[in-house]
Amino acid sequence: MIELGKKYKLKKIKGFKNSDNEYYKVIGFYNFDIVICENTSGERFVFMKEFLIDPQKSDDIYSDLILERKE
């Protein structure tokens, strides 16, 4: 469960290298599935809850998001 005031990492996307190991602190909720987060530099971001790693589901580190590359 994602909680207000706690810090979370973002899930990874299969097939893409992601060197982002930053933590994002949840500072608010918008609707049922959107969270407002802040990084350590004070920048604010909006994510869907499903993209944050839930500590109760620690094995679930990959997103179900599928991206296609078109050239």
URLINZI-V776628 format. One record per residue. N is the residue number from 1. RES is the residue in one small letter. D_CENTER is the distance of its C-alpha to the mean C-alpha in whole Angstrom. Layout:
n:N res:RES d_center:D_CENTER
n:N res:RES d_center:D_CENTER
This chain:
n:1 res:m d_center:13
n:2 res:i d_center:10
n:3 res:e d_center:13
n:4 res:l d_center:14
n:5 res:g d_center:14
n:6 res:k d_center:12
n:7 res:k d_center:10
n:8 res:y d_center:7
n:9 res:k d_center:6
n:10 res:l d_center:3
n:11 res:k d_center:6
n:12 res:k d_center:9
n:13 res:i d_center:11
n:14 res:k d_center:14
n:15 res:g d_center:17
n:16 res:f d_center:15
n:17 res:k d_center:15
n:18 res:n d_center:12
n:19 res:s d_center:14
n:20 res:d d_center:11
n:21 res:n d_center:11
n:22 res:e d_center:10
n:23 res:y d_center:9
n:24 res:y d_center:8
n:25 res:k d_center:10
n:26 res:v d_center:10
n:27 res:i d_center:13
n:28 res:g d_center:14
n:29 res:f d_center:13
n:30 res:y d_center:15
n:31 res:n d_center:16
n:32 res:f d_center:15
n:33 res:d d_center:12
n:34 res:i d_center:10
n:35 res:v d_center:9
n:36 res:i d_center:10
n:37 res:c d_center:9
n:38 res:e d_center:11
n:39 res:n d_center:11
n:40 res:t d_center:14
n:41 res:s d_center:16
n:42 res:g d_center:16
n:43 res:e d_center:14
n:44 res:r d_center:12
n:45 res:f d_center:10
n:46 res:v d_center:9
n:47 res:f d_center:6
n:48 res:m d_center:7
n:49 res:k d_center:7
n:50 res:e d_center:7
n:51 res:f d_center:4
n:52 res:l d_center:3
n:53 res:i d_center:6
n:54 res:d d_center:9
n:55 res:p d_center:12
n:56 res:q d_center:14
n:57 res:k d_center:13
n:58 res:s d_center:13
n:59 res:d d_center:14
n:60 res:d d_center:12
n:61 res:i d_center:10
n:62 res:y d_center:10
n:63 res:s d_center:9
n:64 res:d d_center:12
n:65 res:l d_center:12
n:66 res:i d_center:15
n:67 res:l d_center:16
n:68 res:e d_center:20
n:69 res:r d_center:22
n:70 res:k d_center:25
n:71 res:e d_center:27
